[in-house]
């Protein structure tokens, strides 16, 4: 399945909510995670995010990055994710 611009927007929005919910501004590494960057760039380039060949988020690995809080339900938009 090839990613559409609607999919891309939904997945990037979900990652932006994840960042906000887990105190992203206090993370050890925040490269590519600010809302402005995610809206203007490919969110697959954000630190700890891995996407498949079609541009869908498949992994989110942020161990030891000072995340704190509850994972928001919006991560459900990451339909192809296999590792969180």
N, CA, C and O atoms as a CHARMM CRD file, in Angstrom:
* protein
*
  336
    1    1 UNK  N      0.84100  -1.18800   0.00000 PROA 1      0.00000
    2    1 UNK  CA     0.00000   0.00000   0.00000 PROA 1      0.00000
    3    1 UNK  C      0.88100   1.24500   0.00000 PROA 1      0.00000
    4    1 UNK  O      1.76000   1.38800   0.85000 PROA 1      0.00000
    5    2 UNK  N      0.65300   2.11700  -0.92300 PROA 2      0.00000
    6    2 UNK  CA     1.43400   3.33800  -1.02600 PROA 2      0.00000
    7    2 UNK  C      0.79600   4.41700  -0.15900 PROA 2      0.00000
    8    2 UNK  O     -0.42400   4.57400  -0.13300 PROA 2      0.00000
    9    3 UNK  N      1.62000   5.13600   0.52700 PROA 3      0.00000
   10    3 UNK  CA     1.16400   6.18600   1.44000 PROA 3      0.00000
   11    3 UNK  C      0.63800   7.37600   0.66100 PROA 3      0.00000
   12    3 UNK  O      1.27500   7.83700  -0.28600 PROA 3      0.00000
   13    4 UNK  N     -0.51200   7.86800   1.05700 PROA 4      0.00000
   14    4 UNK  CA    -1.07900   9.06300   0.43500 PROA 4      0.00000
   15    4 UNK  C     -0.72600  10.26600   1.28000 PROA 4      0.00000
   16    4 UNK  O     -0.24300  10.11800   2.40300 PROA 4      0.00000
   17    5 UNK  N     -0.96200  11.45200   0.75600 PROA 5      0.00000
   18    5 UNK  CA    -0.67100  12.65000   1.53900 PROA 5      0.00000
   19    5 UNK  C     -1.55800  12.70800   2.77900 PROA 5      0.00000
   20    5 UNK  O     -1.14700  13.25100   3.80400 PROA 5      0.00000
   21    6 UNK  N     -2.77500  12.15400   2.69900 PROA 6      0.00000
   22    6 UNK  CA    -3.65700  12.11400   3.87700 PROA 6      0.00000
   23    6 UNK  C     -3.06400  11.19300   4.93800 PROA 6      0.00000
   24    6 UNK  O     -3.08600  11.52200   6.12400 PROA 6      0.00000
   25    7 UNK  N     -2.52400  10.02000   4.51400 PROA 7      0.00000
   26    7 UNK  CA    -1.87000   9.11400   5.45400 PROA 7      0.00000
   27    7 UNK  C     -0.68500   9.80200   6.10900 PROA 7      0.00000
   28    7 UNK  O     -0.50500   9.72800   7.32500 PROA 7      0.00000
   29    8 UNK  N      0.12200  10.47200   5.29600 PROA 8      0.00000
   30    8 UNK  CA     1.31600  11.14600   5.79900 PROA 8      0.00000
   31    8 UNK  C      0.94200  12.18500   6.83900 PROA 8      0.00000
   32    8 UNK  O      1.57500  12.27400   7.89100 PROA 8      0.00000
   33    9 UNK  N     -0.06600  12.95600   6.55500 PROA 9      0.00000
   34    9 UNK  CA    -0.50100  13.99100   7.47700 PROA 9      0.00000
   35    9 UNK  C     -1.00900  13.37200   8.77800 PROA 9      0.00000
   36    9 UNK  O     -0.68700  13.85900   9.86200 PROA 9      0.00000
   37   10 UNK  N     -1.80100  12.30000   8.67800 PROA 10     0.00000
   38   10 UNK  CA    -2.35200  11.64800   9.86300 PROA 10     0.00000
   39   10 UNK  C     -1.23700  11.03400  10.71600 PROA 10     0.00000
   40   10 UNK  O     -1.26000  11.14000  11.94200 PROA 10     0.00000
   41   11 UNK  N     -0.27000  10.39800  10.07000 PROA 11     0.00000
   42   11 UNK  CA     0.82900   9.78900  10.81500 PROA 11     0.00000
   43   11 UNK  C      1.71100  10.85700  11.46100 PROA 11     0.00000
   44   11 UNK  O      2.12700  10.69600  12.60800 PROA 11     0.00000
   45   12 UNK  N      1.99800  11.92200  10.76000 PROA 12     0.00000
   46   12 UNK  CA     2.80700  13.00400  11.33300 PROA 12     0.00000
   47   12 UNK  C      2.06000  13.70600  12.46400 PROA 12     0.00000
   48   12 UNK  O      2.66100  14.08600  13.46900 PROA 12     0.00000
   49   13 UNK  N      0.75800  13.87600  12.30100 PROA 13     0.00000
   50   13 UNK  CA    -0.05200  14.46800  13.38200 PROA 13     0.00000
   51   13 UNK  C     -0.00800  13.58200  14.62300 PROA 13     0.00000
   52   13 UNK  O      0.10800  14.08400  15.74100 PROA 13     0.00000
   53   14 UNK  N     -0.10000  12.26400  14.43000 PROA 14     0.00000
   54   14 UNK  CA    -0.05500  11.33000  15.55800 PROA 14     0.00000
   55   14 UNK  C      1.29500  11.41900  16.26800 PROA 14     0.00000
   56   14 UNK  O      1.35500  11.37700  17.49600 PROA 14     0.00000
   57   15 UNK  N      2.36600  11.54100  15.50600 PROA 15     0.00000
   58   15 UNK  CA     3.69100  11.66500  16.11500 PROA 15     0.00000
   59   15 UNK  C      3.83900  12.99600  16.85300 PROA 15     0.00000
   60   15 UNK  O      4.48400  13.05800  17.89900 PROA 15     0.00000
   61   16 UNK  N      3.24600  14.05200  16.31300 PROA 16     0.00000
   62   16 UNK  CA     3.29000  15.35300  16.99400 PROA 16     0.00000
   63   16 UNK  C      2.54200  15.27600  18.32900 PROA 16     0.00000
   64   16 UNK  O      2.99200  15.84500  19.32300 PROA 16     0.00000
   65   17 UNK  N      1.40900  14.57900  18.35700 PROA 17     0.00000
   66   17 UNK  CA     0.66400  14.41000  19.60500 PROA 17     0.00000
   67   17 UNK  C      1.45100  13.55400  20.59900 PROA 17     0.00000
   68   17 UNK  O      1.43200  13.81700  21.80200 PROA 17     0.00000
   69   18 UNK  N      2.13700  12.53500  20.09600 PROA 18     0.00000
   70   18 UNK  CA     2.98700  11.67900  20.92200 PROA 18     0.00000
   71   18 UNK  C      4.06400  12.52900  21.59400 PROA 18     0.00000
   72   18 UNK  O      4.30100  12.41300  22.79600 PROA 18     0.00000
   73   19 UNK  N      4.70600  13.37700  20.80700 PROA 19     0.00000
   74   19 UNK  CA     5.75300  14.28200  21.29600 PROA 19     0.00000
   75   19 UNK  C      5.21000  15.19100  22.40400 PROA 19     0.00000
   76   19 UNK  O      5.82700  15.33200  23.46000 PROA 19     0.00000
   77   20 UNK  N      4.05900  15.80200  22.15200 PROA 20     0.00000
   78   20 UNK  CA     3.46700  16.71600  23.13700 PROA 20     0.00000
   79   20 UNK  C      3.05500  15.98700  24.41700 PROA 20     0.00000
   80   20 UNK  O      3.29100  16.48000  25.52000 PROA 20     0.00000
   81   21 UNK  N      2.43700  14.81200  24.26500 PROA 21     0.00000
   82   21 UNK  CA     1.93400  14.06300  25.41600 PROA 21     0.00000
   83   21 UNK  C      3.05100  13.52600  26.31100 PROA 21     0.00000
   84   21 UNK  O      2.85800  13.33300  27.51200 PROA 21     0.00000
   85   22 UNK  N      4.21500  13.29000  25.71700 PROA 22     0.00000
   86   22 UNK  CA     5.32500  12.69800  26.46600 PROA 22     0.00000
   87   22 UNK  C      6.44300  13.69800  26.74000 PROA 22     0.00000
   88   22 UNK  O      7.61800  13.33500  26.80200 PROA 22     0.00000
   89   23 UNK  N      6.05600  14.96700  26.90200 PROA 23     0.00000
   90   23 UNK  CA     6.99800  16.04100  27.26600 PROA 23     0.00000
   91   23 UNK  C      8.19700  16.12600  26.33000 PROA 23     0.00000
   92   23 UNK  O      9.34400  16.20600  26.76900 PROA 23     0.00000
   93   24 UNK  N      7.90800  16.10800  25.04000 PROA 24     0.00000
   94   24 UNK  CA     8.95700  16.09300  24.02400 PROA 24     0.00000
   95   24 UNK  C      9.99300  17.18900  24.14000 PROA 24     0.00000
   96   24 UNK  O     11.15600  16.97600  23.79700 PROA 24     0.00000
   97   25 UNK  N      9.59900  18.35000  24.61200 PROA 25     0.00000
   98   25 UNK  CA    10.57200  19.44200  24.71700 PROA 25     0.00000
   99   25 UNK  C     11.67000  19.13300  25.73200 PROA 25     0.00000
  100   25 UNK  O     12.71800  19.77900  25.73100 PROA 25     0.00000
  101   26 UNK  N     11.43400  18.14800  26.59400 PROA 26     0.00000
  102   26 UNK  CA    12.43400  17.76000  27.59900 PROA 26     0.00000
  103   26 UNK  C     13.20800  16.50800  27.21400 PROA 26     0.00000
  104   26 UNK  O     14.04000  16.03400  27.98600 PROA 26     0.00000
  105   27 UNK  N     12.94300  15.96800  26.02700 PROA 27     0.00000
  106   27 UNK  CA    13.65000  14.77400  25.58200 PROA 27     0.00000
  107   27 UNK  C     15.13600  15.06200  25.41300 PROA 27     0.00000
  108   27 UNK  O     15.54500  16.20000  25.18200 PROA 27     0.00000
  109   28 UNK  N     15.91300  14.03100  25.53100 PROA 28     0.00000
  110   28 UNK  CA    17.36100  14.12600  25.34500 PROA 28     0.00000
  111   28 UNK  C     17.69500  14.49000  23.89300 PROA 28     0.00000
  112   28 UNK  O     18.53800  15.35300  23.64500 PROA 28     0.00000
  113   29 UNK  N     17.03200  13.82900  22.93400 PROA 29     0.00000
  114   29 UNK  CA    17.22400  14.10400  21.50800 PROA 29     0.00000
  115   29 UNK  C     15.86700  14.44400  20.90600 PROA 29     0.00000
  116   29 UNK  O     14.92400  13.66100  21.02100 PROA 29     0.00000
  117   30 UNK  N     15.76200  15.60600  20.26500 PROA 30     0.00000
  118   30 UNK  CA    14.48900  16.05600  19.69900 PROA 30     0.00000
  119   30 UNK  C     14.55600  16.30100  18.19000 PROA 30     0.00000
  120   30 UNK  O     13.62600  16.87500  17.62400 PROA 30     0.00000
  121   31 UNK  N     15.60300  15.89200  17.55100 PROA 31     0.00000
  122   31 UNK  CA    15.81000  16.14400  16.12600 PROA 31     0.00000
  123   31 UNK  C     14.59700  15.71200  15.29400 PROA 31     0.00000
  124   31 UNK  O     14.21600  14.54100  15.30000 PROA 31     0.00000
  125   32 UNK  N     14.00100  16.66300  14.58300 PROA 32     0.00000
  126   32 UNK  CA    12.88900  16.38800  13.69400 PROA 32     0.00000
  127   32 UNK  C     11.53300  16.27900  14.36000 PROA 32     0.00000
  128   32 UNK  O     10.55400  15.95000  13.69000 PROA 32     0.00000
  129   33 UNK  N     11.44000  16.54300  15.65300 PROA 33     0.00000
  130   33 UNK  CA    10.19800  16.34200  16.37900 PROA 33     0.00000
  131   33 UNK  C      9.35900  17.59300  16.60500 PROA 33     0.00000
  132   33 UNK  O      8.19500  17.45400  16.98100 PROA 33     0.00000
  133   34 UNK  N      9.85900  18.77500  16.40800 PROA 34     0.00000
  134   34 UNK  CA     9.02900  19.96200  16.66800 PROA 34     0.00000
  135   34 UNK  C      7.89700  20.01900  15.65400 PROA 34     0.00000
  136   34 UNK  O      8.05700  19.56100  14.52300 PROA 34     0.00000
  137   35 UNK  N      6.77400  20.56800  16.03900 PROA 35     0.00000
  138   35 UNK  CA     5.60700  20.63300  15.14400 PROA 35     0.00000
  139   35 UNK  C      5.94800  21.28200  13.80700 PROA 35     0.00000
  140   35 UNK  O      5.54800  20.78100  12.75600 PROA 35     0.00000
  141   36 UNK  N      6.67400  22.37900  13.83600 PROA 36     0.00000
  142   36 UNK  CA     7.01300  23.07700  12.59800 PROA 36     0.00000
  143   36 UNK  C      7.83000  22.19100  11.67000 PROA 36     0.00000
  144   36 UNK  O      7.57400  22.14000  10.46700 PROA 36     0.00000
  145   37 UNK  N      8.80600  21.49900  12.22600 PROA 37     0.00000
  146   37 UNK  CA     9.62200  20.61100  11.40200 PROA 37     0.00000
  147   37 UNK  C      8.78900  19.48200  10.81500 PROA 37     0.00000
  148   37 UNK  O      8.93600  19.14800   9.63900 PROA 37     0.00000
  149   38 UNK  N      7.91700  18.89200  11.62300 PROA 38     0.00000
  150   38 UNK  CA     7.11900  17.75500  11.15000 PROA 38     0.00000
  151   38 UNK  C      6.12600  18.16500  10.07300 PROA 38     0.00000
  152   38 UNK  O      5.83500  17.38600   9.16500 PROA 38     0.00000
  153   39 UNK  N      5.61100  19.36700  10.16700 PROA 39     0.00000
  154   39 UNK  CA     4.64800  19.81900   9.17200 PROA 39     0.00000
  155   39 UNK  C      5.31400  20.16800   7.84800 PROA 39     0.00000
  156   39 UNK  O      4.67800  20.08700   6.79700 PROA 39     0.00000
  157   40 UNK  N      6.56300  20.54700   7.88600 PROA 40     0.00000
  158   40 UNK  CA     7.25600  20.97700   6.67400 PROA 40     0.00000
  159   40 UNK  C      8.24500  19.95500   6.12800 PROA 40     0.00000
  160   40 UNK  O      8.81600  20.15200   5.05600 PROA 40     0.00000
  161   41 UNK  N      8.44800  18.87300   6.85600 PROA 41     0.00000
  162   41 UNK  CA     9.38000  17.83500   6.42200 PROA 41     0.00000
  163   41 UNK  C      8.70800  16.48400   6.53300 PROA 41     0.00000
  164   41 UNK  O      7.57800  16.36700   7.00800 PROA 41     0.00000
  165   42 UNK  N      9.40500  15.49200   6.09800 PROA 42     0.00000
  166   42 UNK  CA     8.95200  14.11100   6.21300 PROA 42     0.00000
  167   42 UNK  C      9.14200  13.66300   7.65900 PROA 42     0.00000
  168   42 UNK  O     10.26800  13.66400   8.15600 PROA 42     0.00000
  169   43 UNK  N      8.07800  13.28400   8.33300 PROA 43     0.00000
  170   43 UNK  CA     8.19800  12.87700   9.74100 PROA 43     0.00000
  171   43 UNK  C      9.00000  11.59100   9.88600 PROA 43     0.00000
  172   43 UNK  O      9.41500  11.24600  10.99200 PROA 43     0.00000
  173   44 UNK  N      9.22200  10.88100   8.79400 PROA 44     0.00000
  174   44 UNK  CA    10.04900   9.67100   8.83600 PROA 44     0.00000
  175   44 UNK  C     11.50800  10.01300   9.14300 PROA 44     0.00000
  176   44 UNK  O     12.29300   9.12700   9.48200 PROA 44     0.00000
  177   45 UNK  N     11.87000  11.27700   9.02900 PROA 45     0.00000
  178   45 UNK  CA    13.23900  11.70400   9.30800 PROA 45     0.00000
  179   45 UNK  C     13.46000  12.04400  10.78300 PROA 45     0.00000
  180   45 UNK  O     14.58300  12.34400  11.18700 PROA 45     0.00000
  181   46 UNK  N     12.40200  12.00000  11.58100 PROA 46     0.00000
  182   46 UNK  CA    12.53200  12.34000  13.00500 PROA 46     0.00000
  183   46 UNK  C     13.34000  11.27000  13.73100 PROA 46     0.00000
  184   46 UNK  O     13.28500  10.09100  13.38200 PROA 46     0.00000
  185   47 UNK  N     14.07700  11.68800  14.72700 PROA 47     0.00000
  186   47 UNK  CA    14.90300  10.79300  15.52500 PROA 47     0.00000
  187   47 UNK  C     14.06100   9.63600  16.08500 PROA 47     0.00000
  188   47 UNK  O     13.01600   9.87200  16.69100 PROA 47     0.00000
  189   48 UNK  N     14.50200   8.40700  15.89000 PROA 48     0.00000
  190   48 UNK  CA    13.84700   7.22800  16.44400 PROA 48     0.00000
  191   48 UNK  C     12.70500   6.67900  15.61100 PROA 48     0.00000
  192   48 UNK  O     12.13100   5.64700  15.96100 PROA 48     0.00000
  193   49 UNK  N     12.36200   7.34300  14.51600 PROA 49     0.00000
  194   49 UNK  CA    11.26600   6.89700  13.64800 PROA 49     0.00000
  195   49 UNK  C     11.84300   6.15900  12.45000 PROA 49     0.00000
  196   49 UNK  O     12.77600   6.63400  11.80200 PROA 49     0.00000
  197   50 UNK  N     11.27600   4.99000  12.16200 PROA 50     0.00000
  198   50 UNK  CA    11.65100   4.22600  10.97400 PROA 50     0.00000
  199   50 UNK  C     10.39400   4.00700  10.14900 PROA 50     0.00000
  200   50 UNK  O      9.34300   3.65200  10.68200 PROA 50     0.00000
  201   51 UNK  N     10.51100   4.22100   8.85000 PROA 51     0.00000
  202   51 UNK  CA     9.39100   4.01900   7.94500 PROA 51     0.00000
  203   51 UNK  C      9.73000   2.93300   6.92900 PROA 51     0.00000
  204   51 UNK  O     10.89800   2.66000   6.65400 PROA 51     0.00000
  205   52 UNK  N      8.68400   2.32100   6.37900 PROA 52     0.00000
  206   52 UNK  CA     8.89800   1.30700   5.34700 PROA 52     0.00000
  207   52 UNK  C      9.10600   1.99100   3.99600 PROA 52     0.00000
  208   52 UNK  O      9.13300   3.21800   3.90800 PROA 52     0.00000
  209   53 UNK  N      9.25100   1.18800   2.95600 PROA 53     0.00000
  210   53 UNK  CA     9.51700   1.72300   1.61400 PROA 53     0.00000
  211   53 UNK  C      8.37900   2.58800   1.08900 PROA 53     0.00000
  212   53 UNK  O      8.58000   3.40700   0.19200 PROA 53     0.00000
  213   54 UNK  N      7.18800   2.40900   1.64600 PROA 54     0.00000
  214   54 UNK  CA     6.03200   3.20900   1.22400 PROA 54     0.00000
  215   54 UNK  C      5.81400   4.44100   2.09100 PROA 54     0.00000
  216   54 UNK  O      4.84800   5.17600   1.88800 PROA 54     0.00000
  217   55 UNK  N      6.70300   4.67600   3.06000 PROA 55     0.00000
  218   55 UNK  CA     6.61700   5.86400   3.89200 PROA 55     0.00000
  219   55 UNK  C      5.74900   5.74300   5.12200 PROA 55     0.00000
  220   55 UNK  O      5.45700   6.74900   5.76900 PROA 55     0.00000
  221   56 UNK  N      5.32000   4.51400   5.46800 PROA 56     0.00000
  222   56 UNK  CA     4.52000   4.31800   6.67900 PROA 56     0.00000
  223   56 UNK  C      5.43400   4.08000   7.87500 PROA 56     0.00000
  224   56 UNK  O      6.44000   3.37800   7.77200 PROA 56     0.00000
  225   57 UNK  N      5.07600   4.66800   9.00300 PROA 57     0.00000
  226   57 UNK  CA     5.84700   4.48000  10.23400 PROA 57     0.00000
  227   57 UNK  C      5.70300   3.02700  10.66800 PROA 57     0.00000
  228   57 UNK  O      4.59300   2.53100  10.86400 PROA 57     0.00000
  229   58 UNK  N      6.85900   2.34100  10.81800 PROA 58     0.00000
  230   58 UNK  CA     6.83700   0.93800  11.25100 PROA 58     0.00000
  231   58 UNK  C      7.52300   0.73500  12.60000 PROA 58     0.00000
  232   58 UNK  O      7.26100  -0.25300  13.28800 PROA 58     0.00000
  233   59 UNK  N      8.39900   1.66400  12.98100 PROA 59     0.00000
  234   59 UNK  CA     9.09800   1.55700  14.26500 PROA 59     0.00000
  235   59 UNK  C      9.21300   2.92800  14.90100 PROA 59     0.00000
  236   59 UNK  O      9.39700   3.94500  14.23100 PROA 59     0.00000
  237   60 UNK  N      9.09600   2.91500  16.22100 PROA 60     0.00000
  238   60 UNK  CA     9.30900   4.12200  17.01100 PROA 60     0.00000
  239   60 UNK  C     10.13800   3.68800  18.20600 PROA 60     0.00000
  240   60 UNK  O      9.62100   3.07600  19.14200 PROA 60     0.00000
  241   61 UNK  N     11.43700   4.00800  18.17300 PROA 61     0.00000
  242   61 UNK  CA    12.36400   3.55700  19.20600 PROA 61     0.00000
  243   61 UNK  C     13.01500   4.78700  19.84100 PROA 61     0.00000
  244   61 UNK  O     13.83100   5.46900  19.22100 PROA 61     0.00000
  245   62 UNK  N     12.63500   5.04600  21.08200 PROA 62     0.00000
  246   62 UNK  CA    13.11800   6.23300  21.78600 PROA 62     0.00000
  247   62 UNK  C     13.58900   5.88300  23.19600 PROA 62     0.00000
  248   62 UNK  O     13.39600   6.65600  24.13400 PROA 62     0.00000
  249   63 UNK  N     14.20600   4.71800  23.33500 PROA 63     0.00000
  250   63 UNK  CA    14.71000   4.28400  24.64200 PROA 63     0.00000
  251   63 UNK  C     15.72400   5.28600  25.17600 PROA 63     0.00000
  252   63 UNK  O     16.49500   5.86500  24.41100 PROA 63     0.00000
  253   64 UNK  N     15.72100   5.48600  26.47100 PROA 64     0.00000
  254   64 UNK  CA    16.66200   6.38800  27.14600 PROA 64     0.00000
  255   64 UNK  C     16.60600   7.81600  26.62200 PROA 64     0.00000
  256   64 UNK  O     17.61900   8.51600  26.60900 PROA 64     0.00000
  257   65 UNK  N     15.42700   8.24800  26.19000 PROA 65     0.00000
  258   65 UNK  CA    15.29900   9.60100  25.64400 PROA 65     0.00000
  259   65 UNK  C     14.46000  10.50400  26.55200 PROA 65     0.00000
  260   65 UNK  O     13.99700  11.55900  26.11900 PROA 65     0.00000
  261   66 UNK  N     14.26400  10.09800  27.79500 PROA 66     0.00000
  262   66 UNK  CA    13.57800  10.89800  28.81400 PROA 66     0.00000
  263   66 UNK  C     12.10200  11.13700  28.52300 PROA 66     0.00000
  264   66 UNK  O     11.58800  12.21600  28.82000 PROA 66     0.00000
  265   67 UNK  N     11.40700  10.15600  27.95000 PROA 67     0.00000
  266   67 UNK  CA     9.97300  10.28000  27.72800 PROA 67     0.00000
  267   67 UNK  C      9.25700  10.14800  29.06300 PROA 67     0.00000
  268   67 UNK  O      9.64000   9.33600  29.90500 PROA 67     0.00000
  269   68 UNK  N      8.21400  10.95200  29.25200 PROA 68     0.00000
  270   68 UNK  CA     7.44900  10.90000  30.48900 PROA 68     0.00000
  271   68 UNK  C      6.00900  11.28000  30.18300 PROA 68     0.00000
  272   68 UNK  O      5.74900  12.32600  29.58700 PROA 68     0.00000
  273   69 UNK  N      5.07200  10.42700  30.59300 PROA 69     0.00000
  274   69 UNK  CA     3.66000  10.68800  30.36800 PROA 69     0.00000
  275   69 UNK  C      2.96800   9.46800  29.80600 PROA 69     0.00000
  276   69 UNK  O      3.53700   8.37700  29.76700 PROA 69     0.00000
  277   70 UNK  N      1.73900   9.65900  29.37300 PROA 70     0.00000
  278   70 UNK  CA     0.93100   8.57000  28.81900 PROA 70     0.00000
  279   70 UNK  C      0.93000   8.63200  27.29500 PROA 70     0.00000
  280   70 UNK  O      0.81100   9.70700  26.70600 PROA 70     0.00000
  281   71 UNK  N      1.06200   7.48300  26.67400 PROA 71     0.00000
  282   71 UNK  CA     1.02300   7.40100  25.21100 PROA 71     0.00000
  283   71 UNK  C     -0.40300   7.74300  24.76200 PROA 71     0.00000
  284   71 UNK  O     -1.35800   7.11800  25.22300 PROA 71     0.00000
  285   72 UNK  N     -0.55500   8.71800  23.87700 PROA 72     0.00000
  286   72 UNK  CA    -1.89500   9.12700  23.45200 PROA 72     0.00000
  287   72 UNK  C     -2.53100   8.10200  22.50600 PROA 72     0.00000
  288   72 UNK  O     -1.83100   7.36200  21.81400 PROA 72     0.00000
  289   73 UNK  N     -3.84300   8.07300  22.48800 PROA 73     0.00000
  290   73 UNK  CA    -4.56100   7.13500  21.62600 PROA 73     0.00000
  291   73 UNK  C     -4.32700   7.40700  20.14500 PROA 73     0.00000
  292   73 UNK  O     -4.57200   6.53200  19.31400 PROA 73     0.00000
  293   74 UNK  N     -3.86400   8.58400  19.80600 PROA 74     0.00000
  294   74 UNK  CA    -3.60900   8.93100  18.40500 PROA 74     0.00000
  295   74 UNK  C     -2.54400   8.04600  17.77000 PROA 74     0.00000
  296   74 UNK  O     -2.43200   8.01600  16.54500 PROA 74     0.00000
  297   75 UNK  N     -1.76000   7.32400  18.56800 PROA 75     0.00000
  298   75 UNK  CA    -0.78600   6.41500  17.96100 PROA 75     0.00000
  299   75 UNK  C     -1.49800   5.32200  17.16600 PROA 75     0.00000
  300   75 UNK  O     -0.86800   4.62300  16.37300 PROA 75     0.00000
  301   76 UNK  N     -2.79000   5.17400  17.37100 PROA 76     0.00000
  302   76 UNK  CA    -3.57800   4.23500  16.56000 PROA 76     0.00000
  303   76 UNK  C     -3.54700   4.57800  15.08700 PROA 76     0.00000
  304   76 UNK  O     -3.81600   3.71800  14.24800 PROA 76     0.00000
  305   77 UNK  N     -3.22100   5.82600  14.75200 PROA 77     0.00000
  306   77 UNK  CA    -3.10500   6.24600  13.36200 PROA 77     0.00000
  307   77 UNK  C     -1.87300   5.64300  12.69300 PROA 77     0.00000
  308   77 UNK  O     -1.75100   5.66100  11.46800 PROA 77     0.00000
  309   78 UNK  N     -0.96500   5.11100  13.50300 PROA 78     0.00000
  310   78 UNK  CA     0.24400   4.47900  12.96500 PROA 78     0.00000
  311   78 UNK  C     -0.08700   3.01500  12.70200 PROA 78     0.00000
  312   78 UNK  O      0.36200   2.13100  13.43100 PROA 78     0.00000
  313   79 UNK  N     -0.85800   2.76800  11.67900 PROA 79     0.00000
  314   79 UNK  CA    -1.42000   1.44900  11.40100 PROA 79     0.00000
  315   79 UNK  C     -0.39300   0.39700  11.00000 PROA 79     0.00000
  316   79 UNK  O     -0.67200  -0.79800  11.09100 PROA 79     0.00000
  317   80 UNK  N      0.76800   0.81000  10.56600 PROA 80     0.00000
  318   80 UNK  CA     1.78700  -0.13500  10.11200 PROA 80     0.00000
  319   80 UNK  C      2.86700  -0.38000  11.15500 PROA 80     0.00000
  320   80 UNK  O      3.80700  -1.13500  10.90500 PROA 80     0.00000
  321   81 UNK  N      2.74600   0.25100  12.32800 PROA 81     0.00000
  322   81 UNK  CA     3.79600   0.15700  13.33100 PROA 81     0.00000
  323   81 UNK  C      3.89700  -1.26200  13.89300 PROA 81     0.00000
  324   81 UNK  O      2.89000  -1.90500  14.19300 PROA 81     0.00000
  325   82 UNK  N      5.13500  -1.73000  14.02700 PROA 82     0.00000
  326   82 UNK  CA     5.38600  -3.06700  14.58200 PROA 82     0.00000
  327   82 UNK  C      6.20300  -2.98900  15.86600 PROA 82     0.00000
  328   82 UNK  O      6.21100  -3.94100  16.64600 PROA 82     0.00000
  329   83 UNK  N      6.89500  -1.86400  16.10200 PROA 83     0.00000
  330   83 UNK  CA     7.72500  -1.70300  17.27700 PROA 83     0.00000
  331   83 UNK  C      7.46500  -0.34100  17.88700 PROA 83     0.00000
  332   83 UNK  O      7.55600   0.68800  17.21700 PROA 83     0.00000
  333   84 UNK  N      7.13700  -0.35400  19.18700 PROA 84     0.00000
  334   84 UNK  CA     6.90500   0.89900  19.90700 PROA 84     0.00000
  335   84 UNK  C      7.60500   0.80700  21.24300 PROA 84     0.00000
  336   84 UNK  O      7.55300   1.74900  22.03300 PROA 84     0.00000
